[in-house]
Amino acid sequence: MEDQVNGKPLYDVVIFGASGFTGKYVVREALKFLHTPSSPLKSLALAGRNPSKVAQSLEWAAHPNPPPDIPILTADTSDPASLRRLAAQTKIILDCVGPFRLYGEPVVAACVESGCDYLDICGEPEFMERMEAGYHEKAVDKGSLVVSACGFDSVPAELGLMFNSRQWDPPAVPNSVEAYLSLESDKNVVGNIGTYESAVLGVANMSQLQELRRSRPRRPRPVIPGPPPPKGSLIEHQKKLNLWAVKLPSADSIVVRRTLASLTENPRGLPGVNESAEQVEKRENFWSTVKPAHFGVKMGSKSLLSIFRIIAVGMFIGLLGNFSFGRKLLLKFPSFFSLGWFKKEGPTEEEVASATFKMWFVGRGFSDSRLAADGNNKPDMEVVTRVMGPEIGYLTTPIILVQCALILLNQRESLPIGGVLTPAMVFGATDLQDRLQNNGISFSVISKNSLQA
Ligand SMILES: NC(=O)c1ccc[n+]([C@@H]2O[C@H](COP(=O)([O-])OP(=O)(O)OC[C@H]3O[C@@H](n4cnc5c(N)ncnc54)[C@H](OP(=O)(O)O)[C@@H]3O)[C@@H](O)[C@H]2O)c1
């Protein structure tokens, strides 16, 4: 079969890893937009290493309707030629094949080589930074956008921070924004093994990330008004939100830090391939309202016991993940070592449907930026915002990934020509937030208060 029709790729989107636990939910989300009026998604193909498993995913995703007639392509990350074929046939690959540290690079390489765009749902900082170091320049040359973390990792954090920072009307400025993630369900919702495995491998390769960072030039840091916030204790009681909280070592704050570095280098955002004057103005206006802040993420819970559970799981993965026998144990007994949070068979559909998340962004800063200039002044203003939505891994993640793809399909001309970039740098100034809002992920301002001295 020809890869192109009239010089254009055969497909708008290929979902790679469509047979995976998350992949099948991504297929279900994408089908909602295939051939629907005003949707730019006109042609979709699914890909995986096992076509009959991919066909089963399609059947599951289309249920109760019969599976639509969608091409199923075979590709394996250990077969670069199969990936090149995939990349030559499509405008965008949505990569759901993880852990990305094991399987992601050949897919990025094929997309960059062919100039197609690549989005994934990775939450692994080392992979993202390695791809940036190795492929950014070539991706710019080839006109390929490579954007990792287009899922729950890390779009709610990226857009949520920007949303909070935009509520600070001059002369007010934020100094820090702490995000508190709270997962809610009346059922005991578990995560699938794929995410757990990625986290275990992430710990194992922490030293490689440090090494990679040391080998690269330091990127500029944003100028944030006022002193950095105090470190605080291991466990925090957030009285206002009525939550106990502990630091969450997720990818979010690392992705946000990369965005803030890019923004420091490009304060007006990144120019689009072929922007109209109006689009330039819109982009520049948008970025002029985004203010940098120190950012961190904590996992919150109403129960102190759950916080101790999180710490215990973190300790198991942190200690055992560092050596090979420990990793084997962690991966052999996921349910035991995650204290029931992850299972090999993943959550049931009912469990997924029952779950929701709330991510609160507590911004602290100054009612007047001049106050920040005096290093002794403490923040005197607080802005609390919230992002909330359905279950994080298998509902929110597919919604975000598919909306990012739809934006690429119909707004490509106003987006950067290419490069390995963060979601916020590519989609921040687009209508992504409105789209998420229309698809069940909401952004709200909760309160704006002065703080007592
Ligand atoms: N950003 C987020 O918030 C978020 C949310 C959910 C998941 N994730 C990430 O998504 C990734 C997948 O998670 P999951 O739970 O869906 O895992 P999974 O169920 O194990 O799915 C993995 C997929 O990769 C495919 N695969 C594995 N090796 C391959 C190879 N060599 N060539 C081609 N395909 C290959 C598998 O194909 P077979 O079916 O043939 O085995 C399957 O389709 C993980 O890295 C996870 O961390 C991120």
Ligand as a Chemical Component Dictionary entry (heavy atoms), coordinates in Angstrom:
data_LIG
# 
_chem_comp.id                   LIG 
_chem_comp.type                 NON-POLYMER 
_chem_comp.pdbx_formal_charge   0 
_chem_comp.three_letter_code    LIG 
# 
loop_
_chem_comp_atom.comp_id 
_chem_comp_atom.atom_id 
_chem_comp_atom.alt_atom_id 
_chem_comp_atom.type_symbol 
_chem_comp_atom.charge 
_chem_comp_atom.model_Cartn_x 
_chem_comp_atom.model_Cartn_y 
_chem_comp_atom.model_Cartn_z 
_chem_comp_atom.pdbx_ordinal 
LIG N1  N1  N 0  0.621  10.115 31.527 1  
LIG C1  C1  C 0  -0.148 9.385  32.262 2  
LIG O1  O1  O 0  -0.762 9.875  33.156 3  
LIG C2  C2  C 0  -0.253 7.916  31.938 4  
LIG C3  C3  C 0  -1.452 7.264  32.144 5  
LIG C4  C4  C 0  -1.538 5.903  31.811 6  
LIG C5  C5  C 0  -0.415 5.243  31.302 7  
LIG N2  N2  N 1  0.737  5.926  31.145 8  
LIG C6  C6  C 0  1.941  5.259  30.615 9  
LIG O2  O2  O 0  1.603  4.558  29.442 10 
LIG C7  C7  C 0  2.462  3.439  29.294 11 
LIG C8  C8  C 0  1.627  2.209  29.003 12 
LIG O3  O3  O 0  0.920  1.823  30.152 13 
LIG P1  P1  P 0  -0.161 0.651  30.113 14 
LIG O4  O4  O 0  -0.649 0.499  31.491 15 
LIG O5  O5  O -1 -1.126 0.906  29.019 16 
LIG O6  O6  O 0  0.783  -0.578 29.732 17 
LIG P2  P2  P 0  0.437  -1.932 28.972 18 
LIG O7  O7  O 0  -0.980 -2.328 29.193 19 
LIG O8  O8  O 0  1.505  -2.884 29.377 20 
LIG O9  O9  O 0  0.596  -1.575 27.428 21 
LIG C9  C9  C 0  1.829  -1.545 26.786 22 
LIG C10 C10 C 0  1.629  -1.518 25.301 23 
LIG O10 O10 O 0  2.911  -1.476 24.679 24 
LIG C11 C11 C 0  2.965  -2.515 23.701 25 
LIG N3  N3  N 0  4.331  -2.974 23.508 26 
LIG C12 C12 C 0  5.201  -3.437 24.434 27 
LIG N4  N4  N 0  6.370  -3.740 23.850 28 
LIG C13 C13 C 0  6.248  -3.447 22.538 29 
LIG C14 C14 C 0  7.098  -3.521 21.416 30 
LIG N5  N5  N 0  8.342  -3.999 21.533 31 
LIG N6  N6  N 0  6.653  -3.104 20.212 32 
LIG C15 C15 C 0  5.386  -2.643 20.076 33 
LIG N7  N7  N 0  4.528  -2.542 21.100 34 
LIG C16 C16 C 0  4.940  -2.942 22.308 35 
LIG C17 C17 C 0  2.078  -3.603 24.251 36 
LIG O11 O11 O 0  1.738  -4.495 23.197 37 
LIG P3  P3  P 0  1.122  -5.971 23.490 38 
LIG O12 O12 O 0  -0.324 -5.722 23.835 39 
LIG O13 O13 O 0  1.288  -6.679 22.216 40 
LIG O14 O14 O 0  1.881  -6.545 24.650 41 
LIG C18 C18 C 0  0.909  -2.748 24.728 42 
LIG O15 O15 O 0  0.110  -2.353 23.644 43 
LIG C19 C19 C 0  3.272  3.352  30.584 44 
LIG O16 O16 O 0  4.549  3.881  30.349 45 
LIG C20 C20 C 0  2.509  4.213  31.558 46 
LIG O17 O17 O 0  3.335  4.802  32.541 47 
LIG C21 C21 C 0  0.837  7.232  31.444 48 
# 
loop_
_chem_comp_bond.comp_id 
_chem_comp_bond.atom_id_1 
_chem_comp_bond.atom_id_2 
_chem_comp_bond.value_order 
_chem_comp_bond.pdbx_ordinal 
LIG N1  C1  SING 1  
LIG C1  O1  DOUB 2  
LIG C1  C2  SING 3  
LIG C2  C3  SING 4  
LIG C2  C21 DOUB 5  
LIG C3  C4  DOUB 6  
LIG C4  C5  SING 7  
LIG C5  N2  DOUB 8  
LIG N2  C6  SING 9  
LIG N2  C21 SING 10 
LIG C6  O2  SING 11 
LIG C6  C20 SING 12 
LIG O2  C7  SING 13 
LIG C7  C8  SING 14 
LIG C7  C19 SING 15 
LIG C8  O3  SING 16 
LIG O3  P1  SING 17 
LIG P1  O4  DOUB 18 
LIG P1  O5  SING 19 
LIG P1  O6  SING 20 
LIG O6  P2  SING 21 
LIG P2  O7  DOUB 22 
LIG P2  O8  SING 23 
LIG P2  O9  SING 24 
LIG O9  C9  SING 25 
LIG C9  C10 SING 26 
LIG C10 O10 SING 27 
LIG C10 C18 SING 28 
LIG O10 C11 SING 29 
LIG C11 N3  SING 30 
LIG C11 C17 SING 31 
LIG N3  C12 SING 32 
LIG N3  C16 SING 33 
LIG C12 N4  DOUB 34 
LIG N4  C13 SING 35 
LIG C13 C14 SING 36 
LIG C13 C16 DOUB 37 
LIG C14 N5  SING 38 
LIG C14 N6  DOUB 39 
LIG N6  C15 SING 40 
LIG C15 N7  DOUB 41 
LIG N7  C16 SING 42 
LIG C17 O11 SING 43 
LIG C17 C18 SING 44 
LIG O11 P3  SING 45 
LIG P3  O12 DOUB 46 
LIG P3  O13 SING 47 
LIG P3  O14 SING 48 
LIG C18 O15 SING 49 
LIG C19 O16 SING 50 
LIG C19 C20 SING 51 
LIG C20 O17 SING 52 
# 
